[in-house]
Each structure stands twice: as structure tokens, then as C-alpha cells.
Amino acid sequence: MQVSVPGSPGWQWRDALSPLLALLAALLWLLGLRPVLPTQLGSTGLITVLSPVLLASYPVLVAAVVLELVRRRPRPRVLACVTTLGVVLVYGLQPATEQTARLTVSWLHTGFARYIAENGHALDGYDARFSWPGFFSLTAFLTEASGQPDASPLLQWAPTFFAGAAVLGMRALAAAVFGNGRAGWLATWIFLLAEWTEQDYLSPQAAGYLIMLAALALTVRYLVRPGLAHPVRSRPGRRLPPTNLPRERLAAHGLILIFALALAPTHQLTPFVLAGLLLVMALTRRLWPAWLPWLVLVPALVWFSLGAKDFWQGQLHMVIGDIGQVTSSVDQGITGRFTGDAGRTAILIVRVALTGAVSALALGGWWVRHRRGLHSLPLVVLAAAPLAMAVLQSYGGEVFVRCYLFALPFAALLAAGGLNAALGARAAPGALATTTRVAHRFPQAGPVVVGLVLTSLGLATITARGGGDAYLSYTRSDVAAVADAYRLAKPGQTISGLSADATPLGFDKIGVVSQTSIEDTCPRYVQVTDCVQETAPDYLVVIPSQDNYGQIYYGLRAGWTDRLVADLVRSGKYRVVFDEGGSRLLAHTGVERR
């Protein structure tokens, strides 16, 4: 590809417009960055404290993408650089503004990996996730090899890494479906700007999702004929092999088998979803080796039967009890989540609206392709297939979040068809002439509409992802308070936080000390002082995120944790042994005698 530079023949200033806009977006983002503490946040989370200068970077970045895509020949290198910048601006926002890693579960996963590194095996009977220890074992190996005591240095920027890798996987899948044209880039950007689920922290599901995207991209590239976005042209009852070399197909089979073997001990859900998606491809006559879904399914079933025996033995009802219980899934996954004050409800509405918007874009993209003679039935079925999880398993109330996550790549592919038409795409070769013309009465409006759609998705995703940061984000003082509790606690003693969701517990002494939540024994924190005194944990962690949590979920007055600490100290049963930046650690006065 010939590249025009300033002063060379054929170079025009508009050639530099997209890169300059991307550079401007990066500068605005950097200029608008400022530290954010949980005490500054309300129930609507991060969005309310972000600088207008920083927020302006997102429409500018989208403008850079759209201007590049409307070129007669979009430049892949420019789009790749702008996409990389998009990953940093969207998924690097929280790591760049907050002091340390978010989400209690990410700290807990660090503790799981640390236990394996120190003991050489998983802890039976402690947590169901230990029955799928593949990711934790890999993390333990990496921390041991690097000389680190645990994986906590990886936590803060892990979402940026996993999200960026997922965008790369989506790009590979989109290129396998649409080729290297603008539709594939549009699908990649829809995925980038609409992934609000926050399942990209340091976790088995984040790693499993990357493996799944890689397996899907490899399958579509080498083992699917005709393509997922093209009508079936083969005769009924006959499957034609893809038009590539046998050794390429053999290598693809080998890699997918490796992926299946890696997924089986890593995550309890992802290998079954991958097998289901491959089965859809087989049933819609796209997948050439019809036995490929079983190649993925067998390792997962073998591991579940043997490796995860500790999980299901004696409690099989946990696995099969929710089958067919759609009402239960809806209650846990949707209705049960609408708790808390008006701000939290607004965040939940944003997430639902964002999911609905992506679904509407996918439906619109299917309609546009259908009118052009491109009947994308496999993509429609693949986008809808993950909803079957709601029938099979409630998955702890997160089932619809997982449904959206697994459906998003195919919904993005469908949506890209409609937005591509809005940018003025020509009909695909081979489509019927009478049904493939797209009349653009206002050709300049198309790029504006696409820019507005992408900007709205991006801002909504930033709002949704940061919506719980008032109680899900922590400071270095919060982590230091918990670390001090681990230093002081003796084997068999108890460390408690006021809420499991708002305390960075679990990153050390798994199986050595008991780590609990006061909320479990004191619902809604009614008479919380009496609850703490009755439960009598040896150490109690009290941090600002817990105060926000009580305000948002239960309507408690600001400063309720301060009053609790004062009451406990006044009672003589607890004393403060750590106090820094509003984070406190209380020790039971009788702890030395236990």
C-alpha cells in the first residue's frame, strides 16, 4: 500500500485528519484525568466526577474512526492504532483514575492463586471455583516465576489487558466473517464500545472468553463454508469442505482441541457455550466437520465428571435444580438486581437500555442485510443462542449478564451490517440487483448517524462500567488495612468486613483464617452494633466504600460506619489498631486471650 506523506504527490491534508483527531482525543483524555476516591462518588458512580474535557475525548475519538471509515480506502494501520487507543481510553479509565484495583472478587482470585503457589494444590471444599483451578494455577506459576508474593500487581490493569485482547479476538472474528473491509472494523468498534459487563477483571471467565473468541475466529476462518454472513448455496445433505488446504484445516482442528483442553479445567460455563455455538454452526450447515462441537464438549464433560467431583458430589441439585426455571432466572438476573436508591436504579436502567440498543442495532442490521439479499440466519441464531443459558442455569443471578457477553460478538456483527449501509456501502458481490441497492437521499447524514450511535454506546458503557465504583473501588489505605489484619491474625481467627462486596478481602491466608461479612448475619445492618458484638470477629475492617454501600443499598445516613466504630470503641470490646485515610482496622480487645 502506497503511503502519502506531506509534500508528496497525491497527499492531501484530509489524509492526516483521522490521526490528528485521534491524537487530540488522547490529549483531551490525559488533560482531563484526575484522581478519584470512593468518598467523592455517589450512587451514580464515576461518570458524575469525570471532567468535561475528558468526556469530550470520546466523541473526538469516534469522529476519527468514522472519518477513516468513510475514506474510499480505509487504512488498516490507522484503524488499528485508533482502535488500540480506544481500548486504553475506555477500559483504562478506571485504572488511571483510581488508586488500586476494583472488585472484591478480583482480590479473592489473587488469594486463590496465592494459595496454590504456596501449597501446590487447590483447597478442597473451600469454594466451587477451586474445582476449576486452571487459571489460578497459571497465575500462581507466573507469580512464582516473577518472584512476586502474589498477583496483586496485575490486578489494576488486568481489565485493560483482557478487554484489549478480547477486542483483538473480535477483530479476528469480524475479519473472518466480513473480510478486511469497513464492516469488520465497525463490528469491532461496536464490541469495544458496548462491552459494559465488567467481566474482564483477573478471572477465569476473562481468560476463558479470550480462548472462546480465538476458537471461534479460527473456526470461521478455516472450518466454515459458506461464510456465516452468506446464504447457503450447497445442496441439502451435502457439506463442502472449505476452500483451503487440508493441512490448514488439520492445524485448525489441533489448535481448537488445545483450546478445549485449556477451557475444561478453567471455567465451568465457557466450554459448554463454545460447544453450543459450534453446534449452531453445524445445524445451520456452515461448519464442515459436524463432529467439532463434540471435540470441545468431551474434555469439559470429563473434567466436570472427574476433576470437579468435589463441587457436584452430594449437591447435584446445584447443577440441575435450575433447569427450566426461567422465572427464577429472571427474578435473580433482572428483578432481584433492581435494589438500592434512585442513582443505582438509574445505572441499572442504563445497562438495560444499552443491552436493548445493541439488540435493536443487531435487528436493524439483519433487516438491512435481508433486504439486500444477504440472509444472515446463522448470525441471528448465534446471537440468540446464549439466551438458552437462562433456561438451563441461573448462574448466581448473573445469567443475563453472561448471556449478553456471549451474544455480543454476533450481535456486533449483525449491527455492523446496518451501520455499514449507513456509511454508504455498496452491495456485496453476488447479491440480487433488485434488492441490494441502498438509497441514500442524504449521503452526509449517514456518517453523522454512525458517529452519534457509536458515541452514545461509548458514553453509556463508561457510565455503566463505573456505576458501582462508590462501593466497588478501593484506596491504598483500604488494602493496607486488610493487609494489617492478615499480619495480625493468627490461624483460626476471623477477619470480617461490613460487606463482602465492598471490602478487598481474600487476597491472603485462604483457609488459614476465616474471612466473613457482617452483612450475612446482620441483613440491612439493622442494629449493626449489636450484630458485630454478637458475632464478635477478631478483626473488623471498616472503610469508606462500606459507608457508601450502606447508603446506596439500604438508605443509611452518611457516616454510619463512623458511628459504628465509635460505638464499638466506647463499648470497650474493640480498639482501633489501624487508622489511615478513613480506613480503619478494629481488633477485639480479647483477641490476645483467644
Protein Blocks (a to p, Z undefined) as FASTA:
>chain_A
ZZddehiahiafklmmmmmmmmmmmmmmmmmgccddfklpcfkljmlmpcfklmmmmmmm
mmmmmmmmmpmbdcfklmmmmmmmmmmmmmmmmmmmpmbdehjklmmmmmmmmmmmmnop
acehkbmklmmmmlmmmmmmmmmmnopablklmmmmmmmmmmmmmmmmmmmmmmmmnoja
fklmmmmmmmmmmmmnopabccfklmmmmmmmmmmmmmmmmmgccdfkbccfbdehiacd
ddbdfklmmmmmmmmmmmmmmmmmmpfklmmmmmmmmmmmmmnomamblmlmmmmmmmmm
mmmmmmmmmmmgoplmmmmmmgoplmlmmmmmmmmmmgcjfklmmmmmmmmmmmmmmmmm
mmmmmmmmmmnopacfklmmmmmmmmmmmmmogglopmmmmmmmmmmmmmmmmmmmmmmm
mnopacdehiafklmcccdfblmlmmmmmmmmmmmmmmmmmmmmmmmmmmmpccfklmmm
mmmmmmmpcghiacddfbfklccehiaoehkaccddfklmmghhiakllmmmmnopabdc
ddfklmmmmmmmnopaehklmmmmmmmmmnopaccfbdeehiacdddfklmmZZ
